[in-house]
């Protein structure tokens, strides 16, 4: 349990580190690159966490995920409220608003996309997915419940964020449409690439045996069961 919580902290630090690196790059190439950085970093982070939920996380790591999301969005909203008194506040506020809109859009869509995908895979061929292969019916139902709770929490956070932005004079949907239109090629390409990478990584034929046991080589008489599971001779 503690190891899972620690891994989640590493995930979050990695995401924030990539965004920080993106900010450094943006200071050289221009702030127009930041929506792409935020989109890709958030997308990879959220897809990874959804897969982690499907791998059998306990209740405490799950609550830690929700806490991370709440703290991160609260921090951005506090920065937004404090920026009005600073020099160049309008540009900074717009940047924070754009960041929040992109993050919320990715967080909500990834949760429901992941849920739809695992339902289809569970129905069609769970034995070809390393994450779903070893799950029992009860384990799968618990995973779906966790993802639904996570998605519902993100929808609530998204609505609250949208309400705060509206009170600040912004139009979240109009801002999102503008960003999606401006960066649609990068958003679309990144979405396909990130989803394809992670689902191929956890597909049986990818052979991503991180234990490096390779039982099918050491014991040729072993028989494949599902995923990376092989029966003893």
BAVO-908363 format. One record per residue: residue in three letters; x, y, z of N, C-alpha, C, O, CB in turn. Coordinates in steps of 0.001 Angstrom, whole numbers, padded with zeros to 6 digits, always signed. Atoms other than C-alpha are relative to their C-alpha. Glycine has a CB too. Layout:
<nodes>
ALAXYZXYZXYZXYZXYZ;...
</nodes>
This chain:
<nodes>
UNK+000825-001210+000000+000000+000000+000000+000860+001261+000000+000607+002186-000772-000934+000005+001213;UNK-000890-001153-000060+002783+002453+000939+000775+000157-001303+001020+001272-001764+000968-000133+001178;UNK-000733-000050+001270+004674+001523-002222-000864+000601-001101-000378+001383-001917+000472-001407-000409;UNK+000908-000552+000999+001609+002310-004347-000152+001511+000176-000139+002258-000802-001369-000685+000089;UNK+000105-001436-000274+001207+005705-002643+001255+000730-000447+001179+001827-000999-000246+000248+001493;UNK-001268-000622+000396+004888+006444-003246+000109+000098-001517+000602+001096-002045+001188-000796+000562;UNK-000047-000017+001461+004583+005520-006926-000862+001125-000556-000481+001788-001521-000460-001348-000568;UNK+000877-001070+000446+001675+007930-007314+000646+001368+000188+000487+002256-000649-001320-000059+000746;UNK-000712-001258-000226+003768+010722-005791+001048+000213-001088+001223+001329-001576+000663+000011+001397;UNK-001000-000088+001064+006513+009950-008322-000663+000385-001316-000127+001204-002063+000756-001336-000151;UNK+000746-000356+001204+003928+010102-011137-000310+001488-000026-000102+002163-001034-001296-000809-000088;UNK+000387-001408-000074+002728+013500-009963+001214+000912-000165+001154+001910-000883-000701+000292+001333;UNK-001215-000803+000119+006260+014868-009578+000496+000005-001448+000940+001032-001962+001099-000537+000944;UNK-000404+000084+001400+007078+013625-013071-000846+000887-000892-000325+001562-001780-000081-001428-000480;UNK+000900-000844+000790+004029+015357-014519+000322+001469+000199+000438+002218-000771-001459-000272+000372;UNK-000307-001396-000299+004803+018643-012759+001371+000384-000546+001577+001514-000990-000055+000249+001512;UNK-001335-000267+000540+008450+018342-013810-000032+000243-001497+000651+001131-002006+000931-001154+000309;UNK+000122-000186+001450+007487+017966-017469-000627+001348-000321-000201+002039-001246-000834-001131-000623;UNK+000640-001295+000222+005190+020979-017228+000977+001141+000289+000977+002156-000408-001258+000138+000880;UNK-000995-001027-000336+007999+022975-015566+001023+000117-001115+001422+001221-001487+000702-000328+001338;UNK-000931+000002+001115+010379+021946-018331-000632+000675-001217+000023+001419-001947+000431-001436-000341;UNK+000705-000636+001106+007727+022971-020856-000051+001503+000142+000031+002236-000843-001394-000543-000106;UNK+000024-001447-000247+007513+026384-019210+001349+000622-000354+001406+001732-000882-000356+000295+001479;UNK-001325-000492+000364+011280+026775-019634+000154+000100-001512+000698+001069-002043+001082-000909+000577;UNK-000061-000007+001461+010993+025837-023290-000866+001126-000565-000491+001791-001530-000453-001362-000568;UNK+000912-001044+000471+008046+028207-023704+000602+001386+000151+000300+002287-000632-001316-000072+000754;UNK-000636-001307-000175+010141+031074-022369+000958+000316-001138+001331+001469-001351+000742+000053+001328;UNK-000905-000188+001139+012403+030523-025385-000782+000065-001312-000577+000968-002123+001037-001137-000058;UNK+000725+000070+001279+009993+029545-028173-001313+000771+000023-001920+000987-001025-000276-001446-000360;UNK+001249-000744-000094+006976+031487-026850-001063-000764+000768-001055-001995+000797-000510+000334-001380;UNK+001037+000609-000842+003954+030852-024613-001018-000799-000806-001781-001577-000233-000716+001072+000793;UNK+000962+000733+000825+001951+029499-027559+000217-001504+000062-000689-002276-000253+000087+000467-001437;UNK-000288+001438-000061+003651+026136-027032-000558-000647+001255-000683-001870+001303+001495-000237-000067;UNK+000400+000567-001290+002353+025706-023467-001279-000833-000029-001327-001868+000636-000171+001097+000978;UNK+001187+000878+000037-001161+024398-024277+000328-001410-000480-000253-002380+000007-001068+000602-000905;UNK-000395+001322+000477+000495+021540-026191+000712-000782+001096+000449-001969+001284+000903+000122-001233;UNK-000737+000655-001083+002847+020766-023284-000962-000460+001089-000875-001595+001559+001063+000952+000592;UNK+000958+000326-001061+000016+020851-020736-000906-001146-000442-001192-002050+000342-000845+001242+000373;UNK+000887+001049+000511-002224+018691-022924+000694-001361+000012+000135-002340+000506-000468+000340-001425;UNK-000704+001283+000109+000384+015984-023561+000380-000531+001381+000227-001722+001651+001261+000149-000873;UNK-000398+000437-001348+001657+015896-019953-001201-000504+000789-001122-001542+001445+000679+001151+000762;UNK+001203+000410-000730-001858+015712-018494-000583-001285-000574-001037-002155+000170-001051+001112-000037;UNK+000538+001197+000657-002964+013116-021051+000781-001240+000410+000190-002244+000810+000033+000161-001528;UNK-000827+001159-000362-000026+010781-020377-000174-000359+001472-000256-001536+001823+001481+000281-000299;UNK+000175+000217-001441-000432+011216-016610-001339-000667+000305-001392-001628+001073+000103+001331+000755;UNK+001332+000525-000290-004184+010526-016611-000183-001417-000545-000777-002262+000124-001062+000923-000584;UNK+000105+001351+000555-003968+007491-018918+000767-000988+000878+000288-002086+001161+000538-000038-001454;UNK-000803+000868-000869-001207+006040-016747-000714-000292+001309-000689-001424+001792+001356+000639+000283;UNK+000686+000192-001267-003242+006567-013594-001243-000880-000155-001553-001682+000726-000383+001345+000592;UNK+001161+000868+000243-006348+004971-015100+000438-001460-000101-000224-002350+000432-000741+000426-001292;UNK-000523+001359+000105-004277+001914-015988+000445-000501+001372+000272-001675+001698+001173-000056-001002;UNK-000401+000376-001359-002857+001936-012456-001214-000384+000843-001151-001330+001628+000763+001153+000672;UNK+001236+000360-000700-006411+001921-011071-000469-001391-000406-000965-002161+000416-001101+001031-000285;UNK+000408+001312+000489-007123-001084-013235+000909-001117+000451+000564-002291+000321-000061+000011-001481;UNK-000960+001016-000418-004096-002869-011838-000180-000426+001452+000608-001217+001970+001398+000510-000201;UNK+000307+000470-001345-005621-003246-008382+000473+000898+001124+001033+000409+002105+000582-001324+000188;UNK-000357-000912-001086-005002-000137-006292-000985-000142+001157-002157-000460+000957+000031+001459-000503;UNK+000847+000017-001178-006331-000051-002733-000710+001323+000195-000603+002221-000640+000814-000334+001224;UNK+000817-001175-000255-008582+002571-001184+000847+001232+000296+000489+002334-000120-000941-000265+001153;UNK-000815-001158-000367-005780+004797+000203+000707+000628-001196+000689+001851-001326+001023-000400+001034;UNK-000545-000615+001216-003911+005258-003083-001077+000670-000846-000832+001701-001474+000719-001046-000831;UNK+001097-000586+000761-007281+005922-004702-000380+001370+000575-000575+002328-000173-001222-000943+000002;UNK+000309-001283-000638-008073+008663-002162+001132+001003-000220+000896+002207-000328-000250-000195+001507;UNK-001146-000874+000272-004577+010036-002718-000115+000629-001391+000215+001801-001577+001323-000790+000119;UNK+000208-000519+001355-005366+010409-006429-000991+001160+000009-000745+002204-000596-000501-001117-000933;UNK+001019-001039-000063-008487+012417-005670+000552+001240+000699+000284+002366+000279-001255-000517+000728;UNK-000586-001125-000725-006580+014572-003183+000960+000790-000890+000951+002021-000870+000733-000498+001253;UNK-000916-000669+000924-003881+015334-005774-000768+000913-000954-000394+002065-001173+000815-001037-000794;UNK+000791-000761+000973-006508+016472-008255-000590+001250+000644-000551+002332+000058-001125-000876-000587;UNK+000610-001137-000685-008255+018711-005718+001042+001063+000360+000803+002257+000176-000722-000473+001262;UNK-001049-000943-000398-005014+020280-004450+000542+000748-001214+000768+001957-001155+001143-000737+000723;UNK-000558-000626+001203-003707+020933-007962-000932+001070-000560-000492+002163-000915+000274-001058-001068;UNK+000962-000967+000530-006882+022649-009127-000218+001164+000963-000390+002307+000538-001330-000686-000292;UNK+000135-001072-000979-007227+024584-005876+001169+000974-000095+000982+002187-000005-000093-000578+001415;UNK-001186-000839+000134-003673+025863-006286-000127+000935-001205+000173+002125-001108+001258-000872-000132;UNK+000152-000819+001203-004402+027069-009834-001058+001085+000200-000883+002216-000253-000370-000882-001201;UNK+001057-000987-000242-007610+028798-008717+000472+001099+000952+000123+002267+000779-001248-000687+000572;UNK-000545-001007-000919-005798+030527-005837+000954+000930-000744+000932+002143-000536+000728-000678+001190;UNK-000907-000824+000809-003100+031712-008257-000789+000943-000902-000395+002089-001116+000931-000890-000849;UNK+000839-000839+000856-005847+032997-010541-000581+001174+000771-000633+002291+000255-001126-000827-000613;UNK+000603-001070-000795-007467+035000-007749+001035+001023+000455+000710+002199+000617-000713-000585+001210;UNK-001045-000906-000475-004149+036495-006611+000672+000779-001122+001313+001800-000872+001038-000776+000756;UNK-000719-000626+001108-002900+037424-010079-000576+001351-000398+000086+002113-001102-000006-000913-001191;UNK+000649-001243+000412-005342+040333-010456+000739+001237+000491+000615+002307-000105-001419+000030+000503;UNK-000698-001153-000558-003134+042589-008321+001410+000152-000560+002113+001093-000195+000061-000114+001505;UNK-001351-000031+000522+000053+041870-010279+000077+000769-001315-000928+000988-001991+000516-001410-000190;UNK-000216-000658+001284+001575+043702-013221-000144-001040-001115+000370-002154-001007+001407+000688-000051;UNK+000252+000949+001088+000489+042083-016474-000972-001084+000394-000881-002218-000077+001289-000627-000453;UNK+000919+000998-000563-002341+040355-014644-000878-000636-001056-001171-001829-000974-000870+000631+001062;UNK+000931+000538+000991-004580+039950-017686+000600-001172-000764-000064-002187-000977-000417+001089-000974;UNK-000656+001087+000727-002059+037833-019592+000211-001224+000869+000046-002354+000409+001327+000465-000549;UNK-000214+001124-000910-001266+035707-016548-001305-000703+000309-001351-001932+000363+000657+000472+001293;UNK+001308+000600-000268-004944+035170-015766-000462-000845-001181-000982-001946-001000-001039+001088+000309;UNK+000402+000754+001192-005614+034092-019348+000786-001296-000120+000238-002328-000508+000195+000845-001260;UNK-000829+001205+000051-002720+031646-019185-000493-001043+001001-000610-002222+000667+001472+000348+000278;UNK+000487+000934-001025-003991+030108-015915-001359-000566-000396-001620-001755-000214-000095+000701+001374;UNK+001325+000455+000435-007540+029944-017288+000122-001037-001113-000588-002043-001103-000849+001193-000478;UNK-000207+000958+001093-006321+028187-020447+000548-001325+000526+000159-002398+000066+000958+000585-001050;UNK-000558+001208-000616-004301+025749-018327-001092-000826+000681-001148-002045+000517+001090+000373+001018;UNK+001079+000695-000707-007330+024890-016183-000977-000643-000979-001411-001777-000776-000745+000971+000924;UNK+000959+000519+000976-009610+024449-019195+000555-001250-000685-000150-002248-000831-000342+001080-001051;UNK-000613+001156+000674-007178+022102-020971+000091-001187+000948-000232-002311+000566+001403+000360-000534;UNK-000122+001097-000976-006527+020059-017813-001342-000657+000278-001452-001883+000267+000599+000516+001308;UNK+001307+000568-000333-010187+019640-016954-000573-000788-001169-001170-001847-000974-000973+001105+000412;UNK+000489+000718+001177-011072+018641-020505+000669-001356-000137+000006-002358-000405+000233+000824-001261;UNK-000742+001260+000121-008344+015993-020579-000383-000964+001122-000623-002144+000867+001520+000264+000023;UNK+000295+000874-001138-009080+014644-017086-001363-000668-000127-001500-001859+000151+000062+000790+001295;UNK+001346+000560+000118-012792+014173-017746-000084-000982-001166-000621-002080-001017-001032+001122-000179;UNK+000122+000863+001185-012473+012718-021252+000815-001282+000140+000380-002337-000321+000446+000756-001249;UNK-000828+001197-000148-009658+010311-020337-000689-001028+000887-000683-002217+000568+001373+000363+000580;UNK+000664+000935-000917-011600+008782-017434-001119-000773-000697-001208-001994-000566-000566+000755+001209;UNK+001121+000667+000664-014686+008045-019529+000457-000803-001219-000126-001842-001528-001047+001028-000420;UNK-000542+000768+001123-012648+006947-022564+000614-001310+000492+000418-002361-000118+001052+000828-000765;UNK-000595+001208-000577-010702+004498-020403-001091-000981+000430-000986-002183+000186+000901+000361+001202;UNK+001089+000866-000452-013923+003170-018884-000666-000705-001181-000932-001905-001120-001041+000814+000785;UNK+000604+000593+001194-015461+002614-022327+000916-001063-000596+000457-002122-001024-000305+001085-001047;UNK-000950+000936+000607-012317+000902-023555+000075-001305+000791+000014-002387+000207+001394+000637-000091;UNK-000128+001230-000789-011983-001540-020647-001282-000827-000036-001230-002056+000018+000361+000334+001449;UNK+001260+000739+000121-015666-002443-020895-000039-000795-001300-000489-001941-001321-001198+000961+000067;UNK-000034+000696+001289-015199-003326-024562+001004-001147+000019+000703-002245-000450+000347+000980-001126;UNK-001026+001047-000049-011977-005269-023952-000443-001148+000900-000234-002315+000570+001338+000576+000497;UNK+000485+001037-000921-013517-007123-020989-001071-000857-000665-001171-002057-000410-000558+000637+001289;UNK+001077+000708+000695-016446-008068-023187+000538-000871-001139+000018-001959-001387-001020+001002-000547;UNK-000456+000652+001221-014409-009114-026243+001174-000950+000241+001085-002135-000081+000391+001043-001018;UNK-001177+000868-000148-010952-010418-025286+000883+000456+001154+001965+000992+000913+000813-000025-001300;UNK-000822-000418-001151-009672-009739-021743+001306-000758+000113+002258-000257+000711-000776-000174+001273;UNK-001220+000788-000111-007078-012496-022086+001166+000617-000757+002316+000239-000533-000245-001395-000503;UNK-001059-000640+000767-005135-010285-024512+000479+001299+000633+001292+002009+000041-000473+000265-001401;UNK-000415-001207-000691-004734-007457-021994+000614-000368+001341-000009-001049+002155-001188+000963+000188;UNK-000737+000365-001213-002158-007736-019219-000706+000514+001256-000685-000152+002291+001431+000552-000060;UNK+000658-000588-001165-004146-005456-016880-001267-000764+000362-001502-001050+001536-000331+001469-000261;UNK+001304+000614-000259-007534-007166-017252+000065-001520+000121-000843-002137+000678-000961+000371-001097;UNK-000076+001454+000099-006347-010734-017738-000217-000705+001331-000978-001669+001414+001329-000397-000559;UNK+000012+000713-001283-005903-011666-014085-001136+000438+000923-001231-000046+002050+001317+000201+000706;UNK+001079-000491-000862-008969-009840-012755-001167-000979+000043-001554-001549-000977-000487+001369-000484;UNK+001245+000744-000135-011934-011750-011383-001170+000948-000280-000973+002151-000449-000122-000640+001423;UNK+001171-000848+000229-015471-010494-011940-000143+001055+001092-000466+002208+000807-001268-000852-000070;UNK+000090-000961-001108-015465-008869-008500+001083+001071-000094+000829+002248+000163+000108-000726+001343;UNK-001093-000966+000168-012072-007256-009138-000340+001006-001106-000082+002202-000972+001329-000734-000328;UNK+000342-000876+001118-013329-005873-012444-001087+000991+000410-001022+002169+000059-000462-000827-001214;UNK+001061-000892-000458-016468-004466-010836+000554+001074+000943+000124+002227+000892-001106-000804+000702;UNK-000617-000976-000897-014350-002793-008143+000794+001038-000794+000764+002228-000480+000917-000708+001017;UNK-000750-000926+000835-012094-001294-010809-000925+000993-000693-000647+002192-000719+000817-000763-001034;UNK+000971-000866+000661-015089+000068-012722-000576+001010+000990-000779+002176+000652-001128-000836-000629;UNK+000527-000901-001031-016455+001516-009469+000994+001113+000312+000614+002279+000415-000331-000782+001280;UNK-001036-000998-000273-013154+003265-008735+000090+001026-001128+000171+002229-000883+001359-000684+000199;UNK-000105-000909+001145-012973+004711-012239-001222+000915-000087-001098+002096-000412+000155-000799-001307;UNK+001215-000818+000013-016590+005893-012046+000042+001086+001078-000339+002230+000829-001236-000886+000198;UNK-000113-000987-001076-015971+007601-008698+001016+001070-000375+000790+002261-000165+000402-000680+001329;UNK-001038-000939+000427-012796+009168-010058-000534+000940-001079-000311+002149-001025+001235-000759-000518;UNK+000554-000816+001077-014593+010356-013199-001051+000974+000522-001105+002126+000092-000605-000891-001079;UNK+001036-000868-000573-017511+011733-011180+000617+001152+000776+000148+002287+000703-000928-000804+000913;UNK-000700-001044-000746-015130+013622-008908+000569+001049-000943+000500+002248-000672+001120-000606+000854;UNK-000582-000935+000966-013419+015145-011921-001060+000839-000697-000817+001996-001041+000810-000756-001033;UNK+001100-000781+000584-016748+016182-013409-000414+001113+000964-000640+002250+000549-001217-000917-000328;UNK+000368-001008-001002-017628+017964-010147+001053+001109+000060+000719+002294+000079-000166-000655+001393;UNK-001088-000983-000022-014212+019659-010035-000038+000863-001257+000188+002071-001193+001368-000706+000124;UNK+000091-000729+001268-014625+020631-013698-001112+001046+000053-000921+002179-000389-000246-000976-001165;UNK+001128-000935-000100-018022+022235-013007+000326+001158+000941-000004+002309+000657-001264-000733+000487;UNK-000383-001060-000948-016660+024137-009991+001011+000948-000640+000907+002167-000508+000590-000612+001297;UNK-001000-000822+000679-013668+025324-012008-000650+000899-001046-000319+002079-001158+001064-000886-000655;UNK+000703-000795+001008-015952+026443-014830-000799+001135+000615-000870+002234+000065-000918-000884-000812;UNK+000783-001033-000692-018135+028329-012372+000904+001140+000467+000548+002311+000339-000754-000607+001206;UNK-000938-001023-000464-015115+030143-010896+000500+000836-001173+000587+002059-001073+001189-000647+000738;UNK-000473-000727+001173-013815+031052-014349-001085+000933-000546-000793+002046-000984+000449-000982-001086;UNK+001111-000834+000480-017259+032355-015344-000145+001251+000858-000390+002342+000343-001319-000798+000002;UNK+000090-001157-000897-017344+034600-012287+001155+000971-000212+001041+002162+000080-000026-000459+001454;UNK-001142-000872+000273-013929+035920-013284-000141+000695-001355+000728+001470-001754+001303-000805+000044;UNK+000248-000659+001274-015416+036993-016615+000398-000798-001224+000330-000290-002343+000706+001280-000025;UNK-000399+000850+001126-014202+034094-018770-001170-000882-000443-002110-001131+000312+001219-000877+000384;UNK+000971+000945+000528-016251+031810-020979+000725-001310-000285+001337-001466-001342-000699+000555-001285;UNK-000803+001223+000116-014791+028336-020438-000210-000767-001302+000759-001215-001915-000305-000903+001147;UNK+000253+000769+001224-016505+026641-023393+000542+000725-001228+001092+000100-002135-001504-000262-000168;UNK-000543-000771+001124-015579+029452-025766+001526-000079-000013+002139-000197-001074-000459+001475+000078;UNK-001453+000110-000105-011991+029331-024486+000475-001375-000438+001488-001493-001127+000456+000282+001429;UNK-000358+001359+000389-011887+025549-024915-000136-000197-001507+000719-000824-002132-000871-001011+000743;UNK+000179+000109+001454-013285+025783-028466+001142+000684-000743+001651+000171-001740-001345+000614-000425;UNK-001102-000709+000646-010650+028339-029353+001307-000763+000072+002037-000843-000916+000177+001353+000624;UNK-001223+000777-000159-007815+026233-027953-000029-001269-000853+000963-001627-001487+000207-000361+001470;UNK+000129+001235+000788-009127+023057-029600+000155+000283-001496+000755-000506-002226-001363-000672+000271;UNK-000126-000365+001419-009390+024831-032960+001442+000356-000349+001944-000020-001408-000928+001182-000337;UNK-001371-000463+000269-005921+026371-032684+001003-001146+000033+001947-001178-000756+000407+001065+001017;UNK-000987+001072-000195-004144+023208-031533-000567-001375-000347-000091-002390+000162+000494+000000+001445;UNK+000696+001265+000267-006412+020531-033006+000917-001079-000570+000741-002258-000262-001143+000240-000957;UNK-000879+001007+000594-003657+018820-034983+000883-000657+001060+001042-001878+001078+000873+000632-001093;UNK-000848+000553-001060-001358+018425-031986-000838-000794+000992-000435-001882+001405+000764+001124+000728;UNK+000869+000704-000945-004220+017451-029661-000419-001357-000560-000379-002363+000148-001244+000849+000326;UNK+000467+001255+000610-005503+014811-032087+001144-000999-000121+000999-002166+000245-000618+000266-001389;UNK-001157+000891+000178-002062+013383-032902+000496-000538+001341+000802-001724+001464+001140+000741-000722;UNK-000474+000427-001320-001015+013293-029241-000965-001001+000624-000529-001971+001245+000175+001214+000929;UNK+000990+000924-000565-004267+011587-028207+000149-001396-000583+000185-002380+000154-001416+000517-000248;UNK-000143+001300+000653-003887+008804-030769+001304-000675+000431+001324-001869+000729-000040+000159-001536;UNK-001312+000560-000321-000185+008343-029986+000075-000510+001442+000555-001616+001688+001080+001047-000232;UNK-000090+000381-001421-000494+008258-026179-000872-001221+000286-000421-002172+000925-000425+001181+000911;UNK+000879+001154-000231-003504+005907-026138+000553-001256-000660+000549-002327-000052-001412+000287-000528;UNK-000533+001171+000712-001939+003599-028751+001236-000548+000716+001402-001762+000830+000350+000366-001465;UNK-001226+000447-000682+001379+003490-026877-000330-000799+001258+000181-001903+001448+000884+001208+000363;UNK+000288+000664-001269-000089+002581-023494-000776-001299-000199-000510-002283+000491-000781+000934+000911;UNK+000768+001226+000192-002590+000035-024815+000827-001077-000692+000629-002267-000443-001257+000288-000807;UNK-000890+001006+000587+000052-001638-026962+000959-000542+001052+001277-001731+001063+000788+000595-001183;UNK-000931+000421-001051+002404-001705-023963-000619-001077+000878+000082-001985+001327+000417+001198+000859;UNK+000676+000969-000868-000200-003664-021965-000733-001079-000786-001517-001840-000219-000978+000715+000907;UNK+000563+001090+000792-001245-005900-024835+000913-001214+000124+002132-001073+000219-000174+000417-001495;UNK-000770+001229-000191-000150-009522-024522+001112-000134-001022+002221-000541-000675-000912-001209-000076;UNK-000997+000204+001057+001688-009529-027848+001185+000944+000118+002210+000726-000528-000643+000172-001353;UNK-001143-000894-000200+003893-006627-026703+001066-000670+000854+002241-000309+000791-000451+001314+000655;UNK-000955+000753-000813+005494-009038-024231+000718+000833+001043+001888+000592+001341+001007-000638-000880;UNK-000641-000897-000972+006148-006317-021655+000107-000656+001368-000524-000212+002328-000781+001315+000114;UNK-000209+000714-001261+007256-008736-018940+001092+000713+000785+002278+000441+000599+000378-001498-000249;UNK-000967-000807-000742+008905-006291-016524+000761-000810+001044+001756-000337+001594-000703+001156+000672;UNK-000738+000862-000931+009940-009190-014271+001186-000675-000691+002072-001210-000026-000936-001066+000596;UNK-001076+000605+000797+012215-010443-017078+000162-001494+000284+001272-002024+000244+001319+000719+000273;UNK-000067+001438-000270+011322-014052-016236-000036-000815-001292+000671-001814-001425-001153-000421+000913;UNK+000088+000668+001309+010365-015098-019791-000184-001513+000140+000618-002304-000356+001258+000290-000826;UNK+000236+001416-000308+008883-018398-018665-000161-000853-001241+000152-002043-001217-001226-000143+000861;UNK+000199+000786+001216+008041-019449-022207+001333-000407-000641+001386-001303-001484-000838+000793-001001;UNK-001318+000403+000495+011786-019567-022916+000664-001004+000938+001295-001964+000497+000902+001227-000174;UNK-000651+000869-000975+012946-021201-019694-000697-001345+000120-000051-002370+000339+000043+000676+001351;UNK+000768+001243-000086+010149-023781-019632-000866-000123-001240-002030+000279-001218-000873-000041+001293;UNK+000747+000084+001261+009069-024525-023200-001312-000769+000111-002235-000536-000669+000856-000643-001048;UNK+001228+000799-000121+006440-027020-021991-001117+000759+000715-002238+000257+000796+000294-001297+000746;UNK+001050-000801-000627+004553-024252-020126-001032+000412-001045-000715+000581-002222+000599+001249+000690;UNK+001089-000366+000909+001201-023319-021629-000521+001388+000373-000666+001734+001546-001153-001056+000052;UNK+000487-001363-000211-000080-019794-022089-001431-000021+000532-002275-000748+000007+000072+000812-001310;UNK+001342-000116-000576-003128-018918-019958-000662+001278-000485-001701+001236-001143+000057-000025+001543;UNK+000481-001288+000481-003670-015225-020599+001014+001066+000382+001814+000861+001296-001407+000333+000579;UNK-000927-001065-000315-001751-011965-020584+001431-000504-000001+001900-001041-001005-000339+000614+001341;UNK-001358+000518-000148+001736-012820-019322+000028-001175+000977+001069-001488+001554+000949+001113+000478;UNK+000138+001125-000927+000485-015759-017240+000179-001308-000744-000472-001556-001759-001370+000032+000708;UNK-000262+001318+000596+001819-019221-018062-000194-001058+001070+000185-000871+002226+001442-000079-000607;UNK+000226+001096-000945+000806-022484-016447+001267-000834+000157+002053-000980-000779-001172-000890-000468;UNK-001146+000856-000260+003400-024715-014831-000202-001344-000672-001334-001821-000753+000221-000178+001511;UNK+000134+001311+000665+004116-027989-016648-000393-001090+000975-000546-002246+000579+001303-000384-000689;
</nodes>
